[in-house]
Amino acid sequence: IEGFPKCVLQDSVHVVDSWGNGQTAASWLPATRGPTASWSPESPIPFAEVLQGMLPKFVGKARSIGLSCIHVGGTWKVTVTW
């Protein structure tokens, strides 16, 4: 998907390889973890954390177009009905 973050497998964990749309880890981190979050370029960002942060927006968008959408907390499960 154009503009969507890309991941690579590093030490058995999928981590962000590129952010897309001009984003960087340095801008993403304080926006999601808060302004006092510390980060170093040697510390990769888990791709699952990025996706987990997108789930509430996805659910909201699905609901805004008339779908019944439920995210099961603590999982990747999303149930959608129309």
PyMOL Python script that loads the backbone (N, CA, C, O; Angstrom):
from pymol import cmd

cmd.read_pdbstr("""\
ATOM      1  N   ILE A   1       0.858  -1.165   0.000  1.00  0.00           N
ATOM      2  CA  ILE A   1       0.000   0.000   0.000  1.00  0.00           C
ATOM      3  C   ILE A   1       0.906   1.230   0.000  1.00  0.00           C
ATOM      4  O   ILE A   1       1.791   1.371   0.844  1.00  0.00           O
ATOM      5  N   GLU A   2       0.667   2.103  -0.951  1.00  0.00           N
ATOM      6  CA  GLU A   2       1.487   3.310  -1.059  1.00  0.00           C
ATOM      7  C   GLU A   2       1.318   4.181   0.186  1.00  0.00           C
ATOM      8  O   GLU A   2       0.199   4.419   0.641  1.00  0.00           O
ATOM      9  N   GLY A   3       2.445   4.654   0.733  1.00  0.00           N
ATOM     10  CA  GLY A   3       2.416   5.530   1.889  1.00  0.00           C
ATOM     11  C   GLY A   3       2.266   4.818   3.227  1.00  0.00           C
ATOM     12  O   GLY A   3       2.280   5.466   4.273  1.00  0.00           O
ATOM     13  N   PHE A   4       2.122   3.493   3.211  1.00  0.00           N
ATOM     14  CA  PHE A   4       1.949   2.717   4.439  1.00  0.00           C
ATOM     15  C   PHE A   4       3.315   2.252   4.930  1.00  0.00           C
ATOM     16  O   PHE A   4       4.175   1.935   4.109  1.00  0.00           O
ATOM     17  N   PRO A   5       3.541   2.202   6.238  1.00  0.00           N
ATOM     18  CA  PRO A   5       4.830   1.721   6.747  1.00  0.00           C
ATOM     19  C   PRO A   5       5.147   0.306   6.248  1.00  0.00           C
ATOM     20  O   PRO A   5       4.253  -0.522   6.072  1.00  0.00           O
ATOM     21  N   LYS A   6       6.423   0.053   6.030  1.00  0.00           N
ATOM     22  CA  LYS A   6       6.888  -1.255   5.572  1.00  0.00           C
ATOM     23  C   LYS A   6       7.686  -1.902   6.703  1.00  0.00           C
ATOM     24  O   LYS A   6       8.292  -1.215   7.525  1.00  0.00           O
ATOM     25  N   CYS A   7       7.673  -3.233   6.727  1.00  0.00           N
ATOM     26  CA  CYS A   7       8.395  -3.934   7.784  1.00  0.00           C
ATOM     27  C   CYS A   7       9.401  -4.921   7.208  1.00  0.00           C
ATOM     28  O   CYS A   7       9.323  -5.320   6.046  1.00  0.00           O
ATOM     29  N   VAL A   8      10.352  -5.300   8.065  1.00  0.00           N
ATOM     30  CA  VAL A   8      11.320  -6.346   7.759  1.00  0.00           C
ATOM     31  C   VAL A   8      11.420  -7.246   8.984  1.00  0.00           C
ATOM     32  O   VAL A   8      11.099  -6.835  10.099  1.00  0.00           O
ATOM     33  N   LEU A   9      11.868  -8.473   8.762  1.00  0.00           N
ATOM     34  CA  LEU A   9      12.069  -9.400   9.859  1.00  0.00           C
ATOM     35  C   LEU A   9      13.483  -9.217  10.385  1.00  0.00           C
ATOM     36  O   LEU A   9      14.455  -9.348   9.641  1.00  0.00           O
ATOM     37  N   GLN A  10      13.592  -8.910  11.683  1.00  0.00           N
ATOM     38  CA  GLN A  10      14.896  -8.689  12.303  1.00  0.00           C
ATOM     39  C   GLN A  10      14.924  -9.442  13.626  1.00  0.00           C
ATOM     40  O   GLN A  10      14.150  -9.132  14.531  1.00  0.00           O
ATOM     41  N   ASP A  11      15.794 -10.414  13.745  1.00  0.00           N
ATOM     42  CA  ASP A  11      15.894 -11.218  14.970  1.00  0.00           C
ATOM     43  C   ASP A  11      14.537 -11.802  15.379  1.00  0.00           C
ATOM     44  O   ASP A  11      14.155 -11.733  16.548  1.00  0.00           O
ATOM     45  N   SER A  12      13.824 -12.369  14.428  1.00  0.00           N
ATOM     46  CA  SER A  12      12.528 -13.022  14.620  1.00  0.00           C
ATOM     47  C   SER A  12      11.391 -12.075  14.998  1.00  0.00           C
ATOM     48  O   SER A  12      10.348 -12.524  15.472  1.00  0.00           O
ATOM     49  N   VAL A  13      11.581 -10.765  14.795  1.00  0.00           N
ATOM     50  CA  VAL A  13      10.544  -9.776  15.087  1.00  0.00           C
ATOM     51  C   VAL A  13      10.377  -8.879  13.873  1.00  0.00           C
ATOM     52  O   VAL A  13      11.362  -8.422  13.293  1.00  0.00           O
ATOM     53  N   HIS A  14       9.131  -8.626  13.487  1.00  0.00           N
ATOM     54  CA  HIS A  14       8.884  -7.680  12.397  1.00  0.00           C
ATOM     55  C   HIS A  14       9.025  -6.265  12.958  1.00  0.00           C
ATOM     56  O   HIS A  14       8.353  -5.895  13.920  1.00  0.00           O
ATOM     57  N   VAL A  15       9.901  -5.492  12.345  1.00  0.00           N
ATOM     58  CA  VAL A  15      10.143  -4.115  12.768  1.00  0.00           C
ATOM     59  C   VAL A  15       9.915  -3.182  11.585  1.00  0.00           C
ATOM     60  O   VAL A  15       9.947  -3.605  10.429  1.00  0.00           O
ATOM     61  N   VAL A  16       9.684  -1.908  11.890  1.00  0.00           N
ATOM     62  CA  VAL A  16       9.461  -0.923  10.838  1.00  0.00           C
ATOM     63  C   VAL A  16      10.746  -0.725  10.055  1.00  0.00           C
ATOM     64  O   VAL A  16      11.805  -0.469  10.629  1.00  0.00           O
ATOM     65  N   ASP A  17      10.642  -0.846   8.747  1.00  0.00           N
ATOM     66  CA  ASP A  17      11.780  -0.638   7.851  1.00  0.00           C
ATOM     67  C   ASP A  17      11.720   0.763   7.245  1.00  0.00           C
ATOM     68  O   ASP A  17      12.731   1.461   7.178  1.00  0.00           O
ATOM     69  N   SER A  18      10.528   1.168   6.806  1.00  0.00           N
ATOM     70  CA  SER A  18      10.329   2.521   6.285  1.00  0.00           C
ATOM     71  C   SER A  18       8.935   2.976   6.696  1.00  0.00           C
ATOM     72  O   SER A  18       8.018   2.165   6.824  1.00  0.00           O
ATOM     73  N   TRP A  19       8.787   4.285   6.903  1.00  0.00           N
ATOM     74  CA  TRP A  19       7.563   4.821   7.486  1.00  0.00           C
ATOM     75  C   TRP A  19       6.535   5.265   6.461  1.00  0.00           C
ATOM     76  O   TRP A  19       5.338   5.203   6.741  1.00  0.00           O
ATOM     77  N   GLY A  20       6.945   5.700   5.312  1.00  0.00           N
ATOM     78  CA  GLY A  20       5.998   6.182   4.312  1.00  0.00           C
ATOM     79  C   GLY A  20       5.477   7.570   4.647  1.00  0.00           C
ATOM     80  O   GLY A  20       5.467   7.982   5.807  1.00  0.00           O
ATOM     81  N   ASN A  21       5.048   8.276   3.627  1.00  0.00           N
ATOM     82  CA  ASN A  21       4.465   9.617   3.767  1.00  0.00           C
ATOM     83  C   ASN A  21       5.310  10.572   4.585  1.00  0.00           C
ATOM     84  O   ASN A  21       4.764  11.417   5.294  1.00  0.00           O
ATOM     85  N   GLY A  22       6.623  10.464   4.507  1.00  0.00           N
ATOM     86  CA  GLY A  22       7.516  11.407   5.171  1.00  0.00           C
ATOM     87  C   GLY A  22       7.602  11.265   6.680  1.00  0.00           C
ATOM     88  O   GLY A  22       8.187  12.125   7.338  1.00  0.00           O
ATOM     89  N   GLN A  23       7.043  10.212   7.247  1.00  0.00           N
ATOM     90  CA  GLN A  23       7.103  10.005   8.688  1.00  0.00           C
ATOM     91  C   GLN A  23       8.452   9.412   9.076  1.00  0.00           C
ATOM     92  O   GLN A  23       9.148   8.824   8.249  1.00  0.00           O
ATOM     93  N   THR A  24       8.805   9.575  10.333  1.00  0.00           N
ATOM     94  CA  THR A  24      10.025   8.986  10.887  1.00  0.00           C
ATOM     95  C   THR A  24       9.714   8.422  12.263  1.00  0.00           C
ATOM     96  O   THR A  24       8.701   8.766  12.872  1.00  0.00           O
ATOM     97  N   ALA A  25      10.592   7.557  12.745  1.00  0.00           N
ATOM     98  CA  ALA A  25      10.424   7.041  14.102  1.00  0.00           C
ATOM     99  C   ALA A  25      10.504   8.186  15.110  1.00  0.00           C
ATOM    100  O   ALA A  25       9.800   8.177  16.120  1.00  0.00           O
ATOM    101  N   ALA A  26      11.354   9.163  14.838  1.00  0.00           N
ATOM    102  CA  ALA A  26      11.520  10.294  15.751  1.00  0.00           C
ATOM    103  C   ALA A  26      10.244  11.118  15.873  1.00  0.00           C
ATOM    104  O   ALA A  26      10.016  11.733  16.914  1.00  0.00           O
ATOM    105  N   SER A  27       9.408  11.148  14.843  1.00  0.00           N
ATOM    106  CA  SER A  27       8.137  11.880  14.941  1.00  0.00           C
ATOM    107  C   SER A  27       7.005  10.974  15.419  1.00  0.00           C
ATOM    108  O   SER A  27       6.093  11.437  16.104  1.00  0.00           O
ATOM    109  N   TRP A  28       7.051   9.694  15.069  1.00  0.00           N
ATOM    110  CA  TRP A  28       5.997   8.762  15.459  1.00  0.00           C
ATOM    111  C   TRP A  28       6.029   8.484  16.960  1.00  0.00           C
ATOM    112  O   TRP A  28       4.984   8.429  17.608  1.00  0.00           O
ATOM    113  N   LEU A  29       7.219   8.310  17.503  1.00  0.00           N
ATOM    114  CA  LEU A  29       7.359   7.900  18.899  1.00  0.00           C
ATOM    115  C   LEU A  29       6.708   8.860  19.884  1.00  0.00           C
ATOM    116  O   LEU A  29       5.878   8.411  20.675  1.00  0.00           O
ATOM    117  N   PRO A  30       7.028  10.152  19.890  1.00  0.00           N
ATOM    118  CA  PRO A  30       6.369  11.035  20.859  1.00  0.00           C
ATOM    119  C   PRO A  30       4.870  11.207  20.596  1.00  0.00           C
ATOM    120  O   PRO A  30       4.103  11.478  21.520  1.00  0.00           O
ATOM    121  N   ALA A  31       4.461  11.051  19.349  1.00  0.00           N
ATOM    122  CA  ALA A  31       3.037  11.182  19.023  1.00  0.00           C
ATOM    123  C   ALA A  31       2.228  10.024  19.594  1.00  0.00           C
ATOM    124  O   ALA A  31       1.037  10.179  19.863  1.00  0.00           O
ATOM    125  N   THR A  32       2.855   8.869  19.783  1.00  0.00           N
ATOM    126  CA  THR A  32       2.130   7.703  20.277  1.00  0.00           C
ATOM    127  C   THR A  32       2.482   7.332  21.714  1.00  0.00           C
ATOM    128  O   THR A  32       1.614   6.880  22.461  1.00  0.00           O
ATOM    129  N   ARG A  33       3.723   7.513  22.107  1.00  0.00           N
ATOM    130  CA  ARG A  33       4.144   7.150  23.461  1.00  0.00           C
ATOM    131  C   ARG A  33       4.215   8.336  24.411  1.00  0.00           C
ATOM    132  O   ARG A  33       4.398   8.162  25.615  1.00  0.00           O
ATOM    133  N   GLY A  34       4.072   9.539  23.872  1.00  0.00           N
ATOM    134  CA  GLY A  34       4.125  10.734  24.704  1.00  0.00           C
ATOM    135  C   GLY A  34       5.413  11.511  24.511  1.00  0.00           C
ATOM    136  O   GLY A  34       6.404  10.968  24.023  1.00  0.00           O
ATOM    137  N   PRO A  35       5.402  12.786  24.892  1.00  0.00           N
ATOM    138  CA  PRO A  35       6.537  13.671  24.615  1.00  0.00           C
ATOM    139  C   PRO A  35       7.810  13.344  25.393  1.00  0.00           C
ATOM    140  O   PRO A  35       8.888  13.810  25.024  1.00  0.00           O
ATOM    141  N   THR A  36       7.707  12.564  26.447  1.00  0.00           N
ATOM    142  CA  THR A  36       8.905  12.241  27.221  1.00  0.00           C
ATOM    143  C   THR A  36       9.500  10.881  26.840  1.00  0.00           C
ATOM    144  O   THR A  36      10.455  10.423  27.468  1.00  0.00           O
ATOM    145  N   ALA A  37       8.943  10.246  25.828  1.00  0.00           N
ATOM    146  CA  ALA A  37       9.437   8.932  25.397  1.00  0.00           C
ATOM    147  C   ALA A  37      10.856   9.063  24.857  1.00  0.00           C
ATOM    148  O   ALA A  37      11.165   9.978  24.095  1.00  0.00           O
ATOM    149  N   SER A  38      11.700   8.142  25.261  1.00  0.00           N
ATOM    150  CA  SER A  38      13.073   8.164  24.756  1.00  0.00           C
ATOM    151  C   SER A  38      13.222   7.120  23.661  1.00  0.00           C
ATOM    152  O   SER A  38      12.545   6.092  23.665  1.00  0.00           O
ATOM    153  N   TRP A  39      14.108   7.398  22.736  1.00  0.00           N
ATOM    154  CA  TRP A  39      14.332   6.503  21.611  1.00  0.00           C
ATOM    155  C   TRP A  39      15.717   6.754  21.047  1.00  0.00           C
ATOM    156  O   TRP A  39      16.220   7.877  21.086  1.00  0.00           O
ATOM    157  N   SER A  40      16.326   5.711  20.528  1.00  0.00           N
ATOM    158  CA  SER A  40      17.588   5.861  19.817  1.00  0.00           C
ATOM    159  C   SER A  40      17.460   5.157  18.479  1.00  0.00           C
ATOM    160  O   SER A  40      16.735   4.168  18.368  1.00  0.00           O
ATOM    161  N   PRO A  41      18.152   5.648  17.464  1.00  0.00           N
ATOM    162  CA  PRO A  41      18.049   5.036  16.133  1.00  0.00           C
ATOM    163  C   PRO A  41      18.413   3.550  16.107  1.00  0.00           C
ATOM    164  O   PRO A  41      18.005   2.831  15.195  1.00  0.00           O
ATOM    165  N   GLU A  42      19.165   3.093  17.086  1.00  0.00           N
ATOM    166  CA  GLU A  42      19.536   1.673  17.147  1.00  0.00           C
ATOM    167  C   GLU A  42      18.403   0.804  17.677  1.00  0.00           C
ATOM    168  O   GLU A  42      18.479  -0.423  17.609  1.00  0.00           O
ATOM    169  N   SER A  43      17.360   1.425  18.202  1.00  0.00           N
ATOM    170  CA  SER A  43      16.228   0.684  18.759  1.00  0.00           C
ATOM    171  C   SER A  43      15.102   0.623  17.740  1.00  0.00           C
ATOM    172  O   SER A  43      14.396   1.613  17.545  1.00  0.00           O
ATOM    173  N   PRO A  44      14.919  -0.523  17.086  1.00  0.00           N
ATOM    174  CA  PRO A  44      13.853  -0.625  16.088  1.00  0.00           C
ATOM    175  C   PRO A  44      12.468  -0.572  16.733  1.00  0.00           C
ATOM    176  O   PRO A  44      12.289  -0.953  17.890  1.00  0.00           O
ATOM    177  N   ILE A  45      11.507  -0.097  15.970  1.00  0.00           N
ATOM    178  CA  ILE A  45      10.121  -0.015  16.427  1.00  0.00           C
ATOM    179  C   ILE A  45       9.388  -1.274  15.967  1.00  0.00           C
ATOM    180  O   ILE A  45       9.360  -1.562  14.770  1.00  0.00           O
ATOM    181  N   PRO A  46       8.788  -2.039  16.903  1.00  0.00           N
ATOM    182  CA  PRO A  46       8.037  -3.230  16.500  1.00  0.00           C
ATOM    183  C   PRO A  46       6.863  -2.848  15.592  1.00  0.00           C
ATOM    184  O   PRO A  46       6.085  -1.949  15.913  1.00  0.00           O
ATOM    185  N   PHE A  47       6.748  -3.537  14.463  1.00  0.00           N
ATOM    186  CA  PHE A  47       5.673  -3.255  13.509  1.00  0.00           C
ATOM    187  C   PHE A  47       4.306  -3.503  14.148  1.00  0.00           C
ATOM    188  O   PHE A  47       3.342  -2.801  13.842  1.00  0.00           O
ATOM    189  N   ALA A  48       4.221  -4.491  15.029  1.00  0.00           N
ATOM    190  CA  ALA A  48       2.952  -4.785  15.700  1.00  0.00           C
ATOM    191  C   ALA A  48       2.477  -3.589  16.520  1.00  0.00           C
ATOM    192  O   ALA A  48       1.273  -3.350  16.617  1.00  0.00           O
ATOM    193  N   GLU A  49       3.396  -2.840  17.106  1.00  0.00           N
ATOM    194  CA  GLU A  49       3.019  -1.663  17.886  1.00  0.00           C
ATOM    195  C   GLU A  49       2.414  -0.586  16.988  1.00  0.00           C
ATOM    196  O   GLU A  49       1.463   0.093  17.374  1.00  0.00           O
ATOM    197  N   VAL A  50       2.970  -0.438  15.798  1.00  0.00           N
ATOM    198  CA  VAL A  50       2.443   0.537  14.841  1.00  0.00           C
ATOM    199  C   VAL A  50       1.035   0.127  14.408  1.00  0.00           C
ATOM    200  O   VAL A  50       0.121   0.951  14.390  1.00  0.00           O
ATOM    201  N   LEU A  51       0.865  -1.145  14.063  1.00  0.00           N
ATOM    202  CA  LEU A  51      -0.454  -1.627  13.643  1.00  0.00           C
ATOM    203  C   LEU A  51      -1.478  -1.524  14.770  1.00  0.00           C
ATOM    204  O   LEU A  51      -2.624  -1.144  14.532  1.00  0.00           O
ATOM    205  N   GLN A  52      -1.074  -1.857  15.990  1.00  0.00           N
ATOM    206  CA  GLN A  52      -1.986  -1.769  17.136  1.00  0.00           C
ATOM    207  C   GLN A  52      -2.469  -0.346  17.319  1.00  0.00           C
ATOM    208  O   GLN A  52      -3.627  -0.120  17.670  1.00  0.00           O
ATOM    209  N   GLY A  53      -1.590   0.617  17.084  1.00  0.00           N
ATOM    210  CA  GLY A  53      -1.975   2.016  17.203  1.00  0.00           C
ATOM    211  C   GLY A  53      -2.955   2.459  16.135  1.00  0.00           C
ATOM    212  O   GLY A  53      -3.677   3.438  16.321  1.00  0.00           O
ATOM    213  N   MET A  54      -2.987   1.749  15.021  1.00  0.00           N
ATOM    214  CA  MET A  54      -3.897   2.098  13.924  1.00  0.00           C
ATOM    215  C   MET A  54      -5.289   1.489  14.090  1.00  0.00           C
ATOM    216  O   MET A  54      -6.241   1.958  13.466  1.00  0.00           O
ATOM    217  N   LEU A  55      -5.421   0.471  14.905  1.00  0.00           N
ATOM    218  CA  LEU A  55      -6.701  -0.230  15.028  1.00  0.00           C
ATOM    219  C   LEU A  55      -7.860   0.671  15.458  1.00  0.00           C
ATOM    220  O   LEU A  55      -8.932   0.576  14.861  1.00  0.00           O
ATOM    221  N   PRO A  56      -7.705   1.540  16.461  1.00  0.00           N
ATOM    222  CA  PRO A  56      -8.845   2.387  16.826  1.00  0.00           C
ATOM    223  C   PRO A  56      -9.324   3.272  15.672  1.00  0.00           C
ATOM    224  O   PRO A  56     -10.528   3.460  15.498  1.00  0.00           O
ATOM    225  N   LYS A  57      -8.405   3.808  14.895  1.00  0.00           N
ATOM    226  CA  LYS A  57      -8.790   4.644  13.760  1.00  0.00           C
ATOM    227  C   LYS A  57      -9.494   3.799  12.693  1.00  0.00           C
ATOM    228  O   LYS A  57     -10.483   4.239  12.106  1.00  0.00           O
ATOM    229  N   PHE A  58      -8.991   2.598  12.445  1.00  0.00           N
ATOM    230  CA  PHE A  58      -9.622   1.697  11.481  1.00  0.00           C
ATOM    231  C   PHE A  58     -11.056   1.382  11.888  1.00  0.00           C
ATOM    232  O   PHE A  58     -11.974   1.454  11.071  1.00  0.00           O
ATOM    233  N   VAL A  59     -11.240   1.032  13.165  1.00  0.00           N
ATOM    234  CA  VAL A  59     -12.582   0.709  13.667  1.00  0.00           C
ATOM    235  C   VAL A  59     -13.494   1.923  13.526  1.00  0.00           C
ATOM    236  O   VAL A  59     -14.645   1.790  13.108  1.00  0.00           O
ATOM    237  N   GLY A  60     -12.991   3.093  13.868  1.00  0.00           N
ATOM    238  CA  GLY A  60     -13.787   4.309  13.734  1.00  0.00           C
ATOM    239  C   GLY A  60     -14.186   4.599  12.300  1.00  0.00           C
ATOM    240  O   GLY A  60     -15.327   4.979  12.038  1.00  0.00           O
ATOM    241  N   LYS A  61     -13.256   4.425  11.367  1.00  0.00           N
ATOM    242  CA  LYS A  61     -13.565   4.647   9.950  1.00  0.00           C
ATOM    243  C   LYS A  61     -14.600   3.649   9.457  1.00  0.00           C
ATOM    244  O   LYS A  61     -15.515   4.014   8.719  1.00  0.00           O
ATOM    245  N   ALA A  62     -14.461   2.388   9.862  1.00  0.00           N
ATOM    246  CA  ALA A  62     -15.428   1.366   9.444  1.00  0.00           C
ATOM    247  C   ALA A  62     -16.822   1.712   9.959  1.00  0.00           C
ATOM    248  O   ALA A  62     -17.811   1.565   9.241  1.00  0.00           O
ATOM    249  N   ARG A  63     -16.893   2.168  11.199  1.00  0.00           N
ATOM    250  CA  ARG A  63     -18.194   2.548  11.767  1.00  0.00           C
ATOM    251  C   ARG A  63     -18.763   3.774  11.064  1.00  0.00           C
ATOM    252  O   ARG A  63     -19.977   3.886  10.892  1.00  0.00           O
ATOM    253  N   SER A  64     -17.892   4.691  10.659  1.00  0.00           N
ATOM    254  CA  SER A  64     -18.364   5.925  10.017  1.00  0.00           C
ATOM    255  C   SER A  64     -19.020   5.670   8.661  1.00  0.00           C
ATOM    256  O   SER A  64     -19.779   6.508   8.172  1.00  0.00           O
ATOM    257  N   ILE A  65     -18.730   4.516   8.049  1.00  0.00           N
ATOM    258  CA  ILE A  65     -19.367   4.194   6.773  1.00  0.00           C
ATOM    259  C   ILE A  65     -20.514   3.197   6.946  1.00  0.00           C
ATOM    260  O   ILE A  65     -20.994   2.607   5.978  1.00  0.00           O
ATOM    261  N   GLY A  66     -20.943   3.021   8.198  1.00  0.00           N
ATOM    262  CA  GLY A  66     -22.119   2.211   8.461  1.00  0.00           C
ATOM    263  C   GLY A  66     -21.883   0.754   8.779  1.00  0.00           C
ATOM    264  O   GLY A  66     -22.839  -0.018   8.854  1.00  0.00           O
ATOM    265  N   LEU A  67     -20.645   0.356   8.967  1.00  0.00           N
ATOM    266  CA  LEU A  67     -20.366  -1.031   9.325  1.00  0.00           C
ATOM    267  C   LEU A  67     -20.386  -1.191  10.830  1.00  0.00           C
ATOM    268  O   LEU A  67     -20.042  -0.265  11.565  1.00  0.00           O
ATOM    269  N   SER A  68     -20.785  -2.355  11.286  1.00  0.00           N
ATOM    270  CA  SER A  68     -20.666  -2.693  12.701  1.00  0.00           C
ATOM    271  C   SER A  68     -19.291  -3.323  12.863  1.00  0.00           C
ATOM    272  O   SER A  68     -19.019  -4.382  12.296  1.00  0.00           O
ATOM    273  N   CYS A  69     -18.431  -2.681  13.629  1.00  0.00           N
ATOM    274  CA  CYS A  69     -17.041  -3.117  13.716  1.00  0.00           C
ATOM    275  C   CYS A  69     -16.619  -3.189  15.173  1.00  0.00           C
ATOM    276  O   CYS A  69     -16.757  -2.219  15.918  1.00  0.00           O
ATOM    277  N   ILE A  70     -16.106  -4.339  15.574  1.00  0.00           N
ATOM    278  CA  ILE A  70     -15.669  -4.552  16.955  1.00  0.00           C
ATOM    279  C   ILE A  70     -14.255  -5.110  16.950  1.00  0.00           C
ATOM    280  O   ILE A  70     -13.969  -6.102  16.279  1.00  0.00           O
ATOM    281  N   HIS A  71     -13.369  -4.462  17.708  1.00  0.00           N
ATOM    282  CA  HIS A  71     -12.005  -4.961  17.903  1.00  0.00           C
ATOM    283  C   HIS A  71     -11.968  -5.683  19.240  1.00  0.00           C
ATOM    284  O   HIS A  71     -12.341  -5.108  20.263  1.00  0.00           O
ATOM    285  N   VAL A  72     -11.528  -6.920  19.245  1.00  0.00           N
ATOM    286  CA  VAL A  72     -11.404  -7.696  20.469  1.00  0.00           C
ATOM    287  C   VAL A  72     -10.095  -7.292  21.130  1.00  0.00           C
ATOM    288  O   VAL A  72      -9.018  -7.614  20.629  1.00  0.00           O
ATOM    289  N   GLY A  73     -10.186  -6.587  22.255  1.00  0.00           N
ATOM    290  CA  GLY A  73      -9.003  -6.084  22.950  1.00  0.00           C
ATOM    291  C   GLY A  73      -7.984  -7.166  23.247  1.00  0.00           C
ATOM    292  O   GLY A  73      -8.337  -8.293  23.596  1.00  0.00           O
ATOM    293  N   GLY A  74      -6.706  -6.809  23.104  1.00  0.00           N
ATOM    294  CA  GLY A  74      -5.628  -7.747  23.375  1.00  0.00           C
ATOM    295  C   GLY A  74      -5.376  -8.754  22.259  1.00  0.00           C
ATOM    296  O   GLY A  74      -4.551  -9.657  22.407  1.00  0.00           O
ATOM    297  N   THR A  75      -6.082  -8.601  21.147  1.00  0.00           N
ATOM    298  CA  THR A  75      -5.911  -9.501  20.000  1.00  0.00           C
ATOM    299  C   THR A  75      -5.858  -8.678  18.725  1.00  0.00           C
ATOM    300  O   THR A  75      -5.997  -7.455  18.745  1.00  0.00           O
ATOM    301  N   TRP A  76      -5.652  -9.379  17.609  1.00  0.00           N
ATOM    302  CA  TRP A  76      -5.721  -8.740  16.291  1.00  0.00           C
ATOM    303  C   TRP A  76      -7.089  -8.952  15.671  1.00  0.00           C
ATOM    304  O   TRP A  76      -7.308  -8.576  14.520  1.00  0.00           O
ATOM    305  N   LYS A  77      -8.013  -9.544  16.410  1.00  0.00           N
ATOM    306  CA  LYS A  77      -9.330  -9.881  15.850  1.00  0.00           C
ATOM    307  C   LYS A  77     -10.199  -8.637  15.711  1.00  0.00           C
ATOM    308  O   LYS A  77     -10.353  -7.848  16.644  1.00  0.00           O
ATOM    309  N   VAL A  78     -10.756  -8.490  14.523  1.00  0.00           N
ATOM    310  CA  VAL A  78     -11.705  -7.430  14.231  1.00  0.00           C
ATOM    311  C   VAL A  78     -12.891  -8.089  13.538  1.00  0.00           C
ATOM    312  O   VAL A  78     -12.736  -8.753  12.513  1.00  0.00           O
ATOM    313  N   THR A  79     -14.082  -7.896  14.112  1.00  0.00           N
ATOM    314  CA  THR A  79     -15.299  -8.453  13.524  1.00  0.00           C
ATOM    315  C   THR A  79     -16.065  -7.324  12.862  1.00  0.00           C
ATOM    316  O   THR A  79     -16.347  -6.298  13.480  1.00  0.00           O
ATOM    317  N   VAL A  80     -16.398  -7.527  11.596  1.00  0.00           N
ATOM    318  CA  VAL A  80     -17.131  -6.506  10.835  1.00  0.00           C
ATOM    319  C   VAL A  80     -18.369  -7.139  10.237  1.00  0.00           C
ATOM    320  O   VAL A  80     -18.303  -8.205   9.625  1.00  0.00           O
ATOM    321  N   THR A  81     -19.504  -6.470  10.421  1.00  0.00           N
ATOM    322  CA  THR A  81     -20.744  -6.916   9.783  1.00  0.00           C
ATOM    323  C   THR A  81     -21.400  -5.707   9.143  1.00  0.00           C
ATOM    324  O   THR A  81     -21.188  -4.565   9.551  1.00  0.00           O
ATOM    325  N   TRP A  82     -22.204  -5.992   8.124  1.00  0.00           N
ATOM    326  CA  TRP A  82     -22.921  -4.915   7.442  1.00  0.00           C
ATOM    327  C   TRP A  82     -24.321  -5.327   7.123  1.00  0.00           C
ATOM    328  O   TRP A  82     -25.079  -4.546   6.546  1.00  0.00           O
TER     329      TRP A  82
END
""", "prot")
cmd.dss("prot")
cmd.show_as("cartoon", "prot")
cmd.util.cbc("prot")
cmd.orient("prot")
